[in-house]
């Protein structure tokens, strides 16, 4: 079974990464394909992400998933908060019965080196320059901002202006301080991360709603 990584953060909040090696039929027998996804690999990623929801919580109500205007999947009942990410041959999901969550995985790729000024503010660019591995640091920061974007879920986010990350030294695993600031609302938070050989995982968990 290609379970790549699993972490039970608490009894009601869990996450996992799946290394996709199966044929599509493995997933279609277990979860519904709600969206029309025509590209075979993207469809496989989509199915693997949905599969992880019930892998983490067998009672997860797949048939109640709705899609917001921002394309974020959610449950109207809020019985579970969840977030899904895909990258390459990997899918990740985090599910919580009590907390708002966001998750993202990103592969380490050279193209992120050319994009840093598009998603980082000046202070963030400055501390990245002192990193021992700029590509891993930038990938983790991009992933972190994606996690916050998914946590926020309402769209309309400028990554460099609205998602603010405090300086930290990148370790194989850890957490760092960040904040989401938009339209007079300010939410301090901590972002958790873990580095693997070819990808970075980040996730954010906060108590309650942010309406």
Beta strands, then each sheet from edge to edge (+ up, - down):
strand 1: 3-10
strand 2: 13-19
strand 3: 65-67
strand 4: 73-75
strand 5: 81-87
strand 6: 90-96
strand 7: 99-107
strand 8: 163-165
strand 9: 173-182
strand 10: 185-195
strand 11: 199-207
sheet 1: 1+ 2- 6+ 5-
sheet 2: 3+ 4-
sheet 3: 7+ 11- 10+ 9- 8+
end
